[in-house]
């Protein structure tokens, strides 16, 4: 169950898009920004019906 999620990089501010896997439930993982290559912490939350993604800097 893959979904596209648009977000703004918390470092460079560029709008980018990530593909998130909703089949594994709640997740915390790092993915590098495709523009500035800095590590972004993805906090994926799902209750089975709705989901949300929060992106943060590594140092927050």
C-alpha positions in Angstrom: 0.0 0.0 0.0 2.2 2.8 -1.3 1.1 6.5 -1.3 2.7 9.7 -2.6 3.1 12.4 0.0 4.2 16.0 -0.8 6.2 17.9 1.8 8.7 20.8 2.1 12.2 19.9 3.1 12.8 21.2 6.6 16.4 22.2 5.7 16.2 23.8 2.2 12.5 24.4 2.0 12.1 22.8 -1.5 8.8 21.1 -2.3 9.5 17.4 -2.8 7.5 14.2 -2.8 8.1 10.9 -1.0 6.5 7.5 -1.5 5.3 6.1 1.9 4.4 2.5 2.7 1.2 2.4 4.7 1.2 -1.4 5.1 3.6 -1.4 8.1 1.6 0.8 10.4 3.3 3.6 12.4 6.9 4.2 11.4 9.9 6.4 12.2 12.6 6.4 9.5 15.2 8.7 7.9 15.3 9.5 4.2 17.7 12.0 2.5 16.3 15.1 0.8 16.6 14.6 -3.0 17.6 18.3 -3.3 20.1 19.1 -0.5 20.9 15.4 0.6 20.3 16.1 4.3 18.7 13.5 6.5 15.0 14.0 7.2 13.1 12.2 10.0 9.8 10.9 8.7 7.1 10.2 11.4 4.3 8.2 9.7 1.1 7.6 11.7 -1.8 5.5 10.6 -5.0 4.3 12.3 -6.0 2.0 9.5 -8.4 4.6 7.9 -6.4 7.8 7.9 -2.7 8.6 7.9 -0.4 11.5 8.4 3.3 12.2 7.8 5.4 14.7 9.8 8.9 15.6 8.6 11.5 17.0 10.9 15.2 17.9 10.8 17.6 15.4 12.3 18.6 17.9 15.0 15.1 18.7 16.2 
